[in-house]
């Protein structure tokens, strides 16, 4: 499943850091682009030092299995969008 298919259309803008967490609730899918996100994560709460959790791909080219990681943001000052689908 692709990041784009998880976001739906149109995605709802949350904004750039510092994020307006009143626009999202625990467990919502978020992405860092509205129509063709390269990356998605799950919102796990603003009380966390890192409010998003993700997994890159299940395995890299060498077969290494990735574990979930916490994120503060994706790249610098990227706008975050809430999924319209989930």
Secondary structure, DSSP 8 states (H G I E B T S, - for coil): --HHHHH-SS-EEEESSS--GGG--TT-EEESSSSS-S-EEEE--TTSSS-EEE---SB-TT--B---EEES-SSSS--EEE-S--
